[in-house]
Amino acid sequence: MATAPQDRHAGQAETTAQEERAVQARIDDRDAHRQESGEKKGAMQAGARKYPEGFPEQHLAKPGEERALDPQPMYDAPYYKGSGKLQDKAAIVTGGDSGIGRAVATLFAREGADVAVLYLNEHADAEETKRAVEKEGRRCMLIAGDVADPAFCRDAVRRVQATFGKIDVLVNNAAFQEHVNDISELTDAHFDRTIKTNLYGYFYMAREALAFMQEGGAIVMTGSVTGISGSGELLDYSMTKGGIHAFAKALSASLIKRGVRVNVVAPGPVWTPLNPADRPAEKVAEFGQKTPMKRAAQPEEIAPAFVFLASAQCSSYITGEVLPIIGGY
């Protein structure tokens, strides 16, 4: 007597259920073993050298000096070999005294560029950046001032043009960041400082530099993951970073006819003075550990992206892009 179709289907369903339970049992055993052995995976280490996975509790007074950080940010990228990607170019890096800016200035010099470092008032940090640039055999200018002041931006750019004879690359990187726990805590003065530094400063510097920038020039701006996904404690900062992303896209479209490219690097957490000069000491100790890689980036891990986007040898067909470097999704 033939088996009814519904019986065959029921039998197959039971076989499938048994197979599913066998797969489940195997994984359950693995999970139990993992818990018993206390297996714990640390931060992802995929670089040329090992990077810190945590930091001591610390809090810096603004604007924050890199020499006060423990441990010192890793910016010199000893395994990065230059190959003339920016040979004989002239670059401006705002916020170049420390953090990402210092790492960018160093690698730009290693790729053959002279670098003008604009910074607020962190003179000792700026001198360290100058030493790093000159160690690579390139010239370095230090110019102190506030990029939120249009007169300073105009004067600084003209000084760079007069000294280097040209401006090929602008890196808009200077930033102000200070958290709030609620929008009611965000005062007009606080909001104004963030907007003026992070948006006005980027606009002023781009406007002044473009008066001298020729075809083949490049502007690279520092955005942020907060400009992509937001941050509940960084309302104004997130707003400005999203604005930077939009500004870069709009400006890139405007400058295509001039042959000048505009792009953004949008980092996640990076070990620079910016966050220890913002967060309470106990939160600084956990900085970056919520990323999938379970650690903050070091500046030297971010700087090569700026080289890539600044160099016509690497990215001549790229403009208006936002490149997130956020430690995984």
C-alpha positions in Angstrom: 0.0 0.0 0.0 1.5 3.4 -1.1 2.3 6.0 1.6 0.0 9.0 1.4 1.7 12.3 0.4 0.8 14.0 3.6 2.5 11.2 5.5 5.7 11.5 3.4 5.7 15.3 4.1 5.2 14.7 7.8 8.1 12.2 7.9 10.4 14.6 6.0 9.4 17.4 8.4 10.4 15.3 11.4 13.7 14.4 9.8 14.4 18.1 9.2 13.5 18.9 12.8 16.0 16.3 14.0 18.7 17.7 11.7 18.0 21.2 13.2 18.3 19.9 16.7 21.6 18.2 15.9 23.0 21.5 14.6 21.7 23.2 17.7 23.2 20.7 20.0 26.6 21.1 18.4 26.6 24.8 18.9 25.2 24.5 22.4 28.1 22.3 23.3 30.5 24.8 21.8 28.9 27.7 23.7 29.0 25.8 27.0 32.7 25.0 26.5 33.5 28.6 25.7 31.8 29.8 28.9 33.5 27.2 31.0 36.9 28.0 29.6 36.4 31.7 30.2 37.2 32.5 26.6 37.2 36.2 26.0 38.2 37.9 22.8 40.1 41.2 23.2 40.3 44.1 20.8 41.0 43.5 17.1 44.7 43.9 16.2 45.2 44.0 12.5 47.8 46.7 12.1 51.5 46.8 11.4 52.0 47.2 15.2 49.9 46.6 18.3 47.6 49.4 19.5 46.3 50.2 23.0 43.1 48.6 24.0 42.3 50.9 26.9 43.4 54.0 28.6 44.0 55.3 32.1 41.4 57.7 33.5 42.3 61.3 32.6 40.7 64.6 31.8 42.3 67.5 29.9 41.6 71.2 30.0 40.6 72.6 26.6 41.8 72.9 24.0 43.8 69.9 25.1 47.5 69.3 24.7 48.7 66.0 23.2 51.9 65.9 25.3 49.6 65.6 28.4 48.0 62.4 27.1 48.8 58.9 28.6 49.7 57.0 26.5 50.9 59.3 23.8 48.9 59.0 20.6 50.7 57.0 17.9 51.1 59.3 14.9 54.5 58.6 13.3 53.5 55.4 11.4 57.0 53.9 11.3 56.0 51.1 8.9 54.4 53.5 6.4 56.8 54.1 3.4 56.4 57.2 1.3 56.4 57.0 -2.5 56.1 60.6 -3.7 52.3 60.7 -3.7 52.4 64.4 -2.8 55.9 65.3 -4.1 56.6 69.0 -4.0 53.0 69.8 -3.1 52.1 72.6 -0.6 49.5 71.7 2.0 47.6 73.4 4.8 46.4 71.3 7.8 44.2 73.0 10.3 44.3 71.6 13.8 47.7 70.2 12.8 49.3 70.5 16.1 48.0 67.2 17.5 45.9 64.1 16.9 44.8 63.3 13.4 46.2 66.6 12.1 49.7 65.9 13.3 49.6 62.4 11.8 48.4 63.8 8.5 51.1 66.5 8.4 53.7 63.8 9.1 52.6 61.5 6.3 52.1 64.4 3.9 55.7 65.3 4.5 56.8 61.7 4.1 55.0 61.8 0.7 57.0 64.9 -0.3 54.8 67.9 0.7 55.6 71.1 2.5 53.1 71.6 5.3 51.6 74.7 6.9 50.2 73.8 10.3 47.4 76.0 11.6 46.5 75.7 15.3 44.8 77.6 18.2 47.4 78.1 21.0 49.0 74.7 21.7 52.4 75.9 20.9 54.5 73.1 22.3 52.4 70.5 20.5 52.7 72.5 17.3 56.5 72.5 17.6 56.5 68.7 17.9 54.5 68.5 14.6 57.0 70.9 13.0 59.9 68.6 14.2 58.1 65.6 12.7 57.6 67.3 9.3 61.2 68.6 9.1 62.5 65.1 10.1 60.9 64.0 6.7 63.0 66.6 5.0 60.2 69.1 4.2 59.4 72.6 5.2 56.8 73.4 7.9 55.1 76.7 8.8 53.4 77.2 12.2 50.5 79.7 12.2 48.5 80.2 15.5 45.0 81.6 15.4 41.3 80.9 15.4 39.8 79.5 12.1 36.4 80.9 13.3 37.9 84.3 12.5 37.7 85.1 8.7 40.4 87.7 9.0 42.8 85.0 10.4 41.9 82.5 7.7 42.6 85.2 5.0 45.9 86.2 6.5 47.1 82.6 7.1 46.3 81.5 3.6 48.1 84.5 2.1 51.1 83.8 4.3 51.3 80.2 3.1 50.9 81.3 -0.5 53.7 83.9 -0.1 56.0 81.3 1.5 55.4 78.2 -0.5 54.3 79.9 -3.7 51.2 77.8 -4.1 48.5 75.9 -2.3 47.7 72.4 -3.6 46.0 70.7 -0.7 43.8 72.0 2.2 42.9 69.7 5.1 40.1 71.2 7.2 40.5 69.4 10.5 40.3 71.8 13.4 37.3 71.1 15.7 35.6 71.9 19.0 33.7 69.2 20.9 32.0 69.3 24.3 29.2 66.9 25.3 25.9 67.8 27.1 23.5 65.4 28.8 20.4 67.2 27.7 19.6 69.8 25.0 18.6 72.2 27.9 22.3 72.3 28.9 23.5 73.5 25.4 23.9 77.2 25.9 24.0 79.7 23.1 27.7 80.3 23.8 28.5 76.6 23.6 26.5 76.1 20.5 28.0 79.1 18.9 31.6 78.0 19.6 30.9 74.6 18.0 29.2 76.0 14.9 31.8 78.7 14.4 34.8 76.4 14.7 33.5 73.3 12.9 31.4 75.0 10.1 32.4 78.6 9.7 36.1 77.7 10.0 35.8 75.0 7.3 34.0 77.5 5.0 36.4 80.4 5.6 39.4 78.2 5.0 38.0 76.7 1.8 37.0 80.1 0.4 40.4 81.6 1.1 42.5 78.6 -0.1 40.4 78.3 -3.3 41.5 81.8 -4.3 45.0 80.3 -5.0 44.3 76.6 -5.7 44.8 75.4 -9.2 43.4 72.5 -11.3 44.4 69.3 -9.6 44.1 70.7 -6.1 42.3 68.8 -3.3 40.4 69.6 -0.2 40.0 66.9 2.4 37.8 67.5 5.4 37.5 65.7 8.7 33.9 64.6 9.3 32.8 62.0 11.9 30.7 58.9 12.4 28.5 61.3 14.5 27.7 63.1 11.3 26.4 59.8 9.9 24.6 58.2 12.9 24.4 61.1 15.4 25.3 61.1 19.1 22.8 61.7 21.9 25.4 63.6 23.9 27.0 65.5 21.0 24.0 67.3 19.5 25.8 70.3 18.2 28.9 68.4 17.2 26.9 65.8 15.3 25.1 68.7 13.5 28.3 70.2 12.4 29.8 67.0 11.2 26.7 66.2 9.2 27.0 69.7 7.8 30.6 69.1 6.8 29.6 66.0 4.9 26.9 68.0 3.1 29.2 71.0 2.5 31.9 68.7 0.9 29.4 67.1 -1.4 28.0 70.5 -2.5 31.4 72.1 -2.9 32.7 69.1 -4.8 29.9 69.6 -7.4 30.7 73.3 -7.6 34.4 72.7 -8.2 34.3 70.0 -10.8 34.6 72.6 -13.5 37.8 73.9 -11.8 39.3 70.5 -11.5 39.5 70.6 -7.7 38.4 67.6 -5.7 36.6 67.7 -2.3 36.2 64.6 0.0 35.7 63.7 3.6 37.2 61.2 6.0 34.7 60.4 8.8 36.5 58.7 11.7 35.0 56.9 14.6 36.7 57.2 18.0 40.4 58.2 17.7 42.9 58.7 20.5 43.5 62.4 20.3 43.2 65.3 22.9 39.7 66.0 21.6 37.8 63.4 23.7 39.9 63.5 26.9 39.2 67.3 26.8 35.5 66.5 26.6 34.6 63.4 28.6 34.8 62.6 32.3 38.0 60.7 33.2 36.1 57.4 33.9 34.5 57.5 30.4 37.9 58.2 28.8 39.1 54.9 30.3 36.5 53.1 28.2 37.0 55.2 25.1 36.5 53.3 21.8 35.6 49.9 23.4 32.0 50.0 22.1 33.2 49.7 18.5 33.2 46.2 16.9 37.0 46.3 17.1 36.7 47.1 20.8 39.3 49.8 20.8 39.9 53.4 19.6 41.9 54.1 16.5 45.3 55.7 16.7 45.9 58.8 14.5 48.4 56.9 12.3 45.6 54.5 11.3 43.5 57.4 10.0 46.1 59.6 8.3 46.7 57.3 5.2 43.1 57.9 4.1 43.9 61.7 3.9 47.0 60.9 1.8 44.8 58.7 -0.5 42.2 61.4 -1.0 44.7 64.2 -1.3 46.9 62.5 -4.0 45.9 62.7 -7.6 47.9 59.5 -8.1 45.4 57.7 -5.9 42.0 59.3 -6.1 41.8 61.4 -9.3 38.3 60.0 -10.0 37.0 60.5 -6.5 35.1 63.6 -5.3 32.2 64.3 -3.1 32.7 61.1 -1.1 32.6 60.5 2.6 34.9 57.7 3.8 34.0 56.3 7.2 36.8 54.7 9.2 34.9 53.6 12.3 36.3 50.3 13.5 33.7 48.0 11.9 29.9 47.8 11.6 
